[in-house]
């Protein structure tokens, strides 16, 4: 392809993604017309399909090589000497998932590569993808811990395993396939590629744990891990994935990135505890609802200070109703950040750190991931009210049945204060779920939730536009818009 044609093609692709973004928004305002979106996409594709050129119609195509090898690369990181553990650990990687998190990391990494190297000097990047972050405290002068491959252990392997590593079949004790060095045409650094794999490992571990906690029976269109195996195996496999991910995190040899990714694991647990309580409408910290059974919590001895939760309001009728609803929304959004947006935001920030970008770009990448993550989960909560079991690959209306107060019911509660009693008891009495569902319909809870998701989507797009224009950025814009219109 000549330089002129290549330039035209790149411009066409960017225009294509811009058109798709507009079409996404048009679809939301004209949903009554059947197949409008599909027809429009087909028409838009013809605008960017020069003869003998490959169609460029989705974000995956830019990083298709990295995404196609994702599961294989993860397999090289998680394998153990126990065949059943390998089977459980890899179970969710076999099914077709959204893979949004690694996709975002890879596309963002590629978009960041368009920033000139002289403007990416927060850390030094050389041809071996080494981050020379000065000298670490406590190390001899001149020591550069960062200057090693992501596949090279930091401690001796005999120490890591306690036995001769040569006699065991363990991916941590044998050389892994070396990641290719940075391709000038691709722009994704090996450490950013490994980051994408780590993010998917952490996410998958959380799915294994969540399905046990939520008594889920389906995931990605087939039996969930706890059903296909056992609760114990699913929990242990999730723990194992987190352990393997932690090793891979350490081998990135960047203390800032290690801190970011490690805190996401803690955030996931914090968010799950917030979800267990579910609502701020409670002054009772001495009991917990254990699947319908009220269980007493052991009283603290005083040896360790126990801090009260920051999100606390009185019973619905004792203070201003709107104050309670506002506090419940704040609780809901913070829980959503911890459970979903934390991993997206901190991995996006980590990708920017590894690129050597300046602080303002790093901050925009973090905010992009945060806003995208909130949008993603809010849409997920909305789909729980609007999609069938087969469409989303797991039981619909599961949130209400689990007693979870998500955005649709909180919007309804603002209009109908009596719903506070149902929310407070986690929809545990007969008929509560049906009453809540009708209230959501009556007060347009789904539509208001969609508007909230759109707001976070627009914020994410604003963050993205602080990066240089590129195909990767356009693909991220398209992906961000498509979050709003997804059906599963």
Buried (B, 14 or more C-beta within 10 A) or exposed (E): EEEEEEEBBBEBBBBBBBBBBEBBBBBEEEEEEEEBBEEBBEEBBEEBBEEEEEEBBBBBBBBEEBBEEBBEBBBEBBBBEEEEBBBBBBBBBEEEBEBBBBBBBBBBBBBBBBBEEEEBEBBBBEEEBBBEBEEEEEEEEEEBBBBBBBBEBEEEBEEBBEEEBEEBEBBBBEEBEEBEEBEEEBBBBBBBBBBBBBBBBBBBBBBBBBBBBBBBEBBBBEBBBBBBBEBEBBBBBBBBBBBBBBBBBBBBBBBBBBEBBBEBBEBBEBBBEBBEBBBBBBEEBEEBBEEEEEEEEEEEEEEEEEEEEEBEBBEBEEEEBEEBBBBBBBBBBBBBBBBBBBBBBBBBBBBBBBBBBBEEBBBBBBBBBBBBBBBBBBBBBBBBBBBEEEEBBBBBBBBBBBBBBBBBBBBBBBBBBEBBBBBBBBBEEEEBBEBBBEBBEEBBBBEBBBEBBBBBBBBBBEBBEBBBEBBBBBBBBBBBBBBBBBEB
